[in-house]
Amino acid sequence: MTTNDPRDDIRSVADWLAGVKTAVAFTGAGVSTESGIPDFRSPGGVWATSQPVYFDEYLRSPAAREEYWRQKAETHVGFMAAQPNVTHTTLAEWEAAGTIRGVITQNIDGLHQIAGSRQVLELHGTARFVDCLDCGERHEADAMVTLFNEAGTVPACVRCGGVTKHATISFGQTLPADVLRASASWAGESDVFVVLGSSLVVEPAASLPRIAKERGAKLVIINRDRTPLDSWADMVIHAALGETIAAIAERLSGGLRA
Ligand code: ZN
């Protein structure tokens, strides 16, 4: 349901968050685009000019691995330059204040953690780290990308010399079962489930709000464009994220002081 006055919508969402036991935020690419990181599928994104490397190709072909690292080195520059925006910092503040339990995210840029969020479920992994596919050793992505740029070859695991790959979920790679399980239980246990900047098209983004709603949560969707779940939601706000969440936060802090 939407009302005509956006201030009423903001007020309702703030009131729900103020009175809630367990709220969860779910974030997608729209949150990061306001930090200057292009949506991968958008015209400025990496798939506009490059073919994605599928996971099985990565395992079998050294050439595919080099192409993958070339793409990652390119997007890495943008990740390192990006800073958290008001949505990231507000969610971190809300977690610290107990307003939300944490963040489930489709983003791989690590900006929630940089903003101070501690409870973050990364459905698609993180581009801030590189993992060894053989022994599991975790490396800082920045150092590994530097090695790649210097040598022009895929850097080996520092511990065992094995094949390394960014700790993101590639096409054709299964999502981490533990993260999926935790996300589904957070959704099911939430009283308010707030979607921010996700088009809710791909799985599990499409399912988690349904799980929340079916278990009795209020579903709030804040996104620039329409989503397939808009008709299900208790509140839909089609607006720029940063200014919307800032308005909710202002209302929320005002309400708590009163
Ligand atoms: Zn290793």
Residues whose N, C-alpha, C, O or C-beta is under 5 A from the ligand:
A	BS01	ZN	C132 D134 C135 G136 E137 C157 R159 C160 G161 G162
